[in-house]
Amino acid sequence: MTRLPLLHGVGGTYDEAIIFGGIAVLLIALGFLFWKASKGKDERRKKRKARRKR
């Protein structure tokens, strides 16, 4: 089986897996933070609408 090292074998056999895994973890974390922020924004919007209706 041939391997295609992105970093020319600098990080060993699994250098690509480490890089792509790190990118995937970063994207998942950013997605979670974005989701959490949008959920908080929706809750603040609902509270504001409830105050206006009184």
Backbone torsions as a table, in degrees:
resi	resn	phi	psi	omega
1	MET	NA	128.6	179.8
2	THR	-92.6	148.9	176.8
3	ARG	-119.5	150.0	-179.4
4	LEU	-114.8	89.1	-176.3
5	PRO	-71.7	127.2	177.7
6	LEU	-74.1	-36.2	-179.8
7	LEU	-102.2	23.4	177.7
8	HIS	57.2	35.5	176.1
9	GLY	78.9	11.5	-177.4
10	VAL	-63.8	-43.5	-176.8
11	GLY	-89.3	7.3	-179.1
12	GLY	96.0	-160.4	-175.4
13	THR	-69.2	-34.2	-172.2
14	TYR	-105.1	28.4	-177.3
15	ASP	-64.5	-36.5	178.5
16	GLU	-66.4	-41.5	-179.9
17	ALA	-63.1	-38.7	179.1
18	ILE	-65.8	-45.0	-179.1
19	ILE	-64.7	-52.1	-177.9
20	PHE	-67.3	-33.7	175.8
21	GLY	-64.9	-41.3	177.8
22	GLY	-64.4	-41.3	177.2
23	ILE	-64.3	-41.7	179.4
24	ALA	-63.5	-43.0	178.5
25	VAL	-62.9	-41.2	178.8
26	LEU	-62.9	-44.9	179.0
27	LEU	-64.7	-39.7	178.2
28	ILE	-64.9	-43.0	179.8
29	ALA	-63.9	-43.4	178.6
30	LEU	-65.1	-39.7	177.1
31	GLY	-62.4	-42.0	178.0
32	PHE	-63.3	-45.0	179.8
33	LEU	-64.2	-38.8	177.7
34	PHE	-64.2	-43.2	179.3
35	TRP	-63.0	-42.8	-178.9
36	LYS	-65.2	-41.1	179.2
37	ALA	-66.3	-40.6	-179.4
38	SER	-69.2	-34.4	177.3
39	LYS	-65.4	-43.0	176.8
40	GLY	-63.4	-38.6	178.7
41	LYS	-64.5	-41.1	178.0
42	ASP	-63.3	-40.7	178.9
43	GLU	-64.6	-41.0	177.4
44	ARG	-64.5	-38.3	178.5
45	ARG	-64.5	-41.3	178.4
46	LYS	-64.3	-40.5	178.4
47	LYS	-63.5	-40.1	-179.9
48	ARG	-64.7	-42.0	178.3
49	LYS	-65.0	-38.6	179.4
50	ALA	-65.2	-38.5	178.5
51	ARG	-66.9	-36.1	-179.8
52	ARG	-68.5	-33.0	-176.4
53	LYS	-74.6	-17.4	-177.9
54	ARG	-67.4	NA	NA
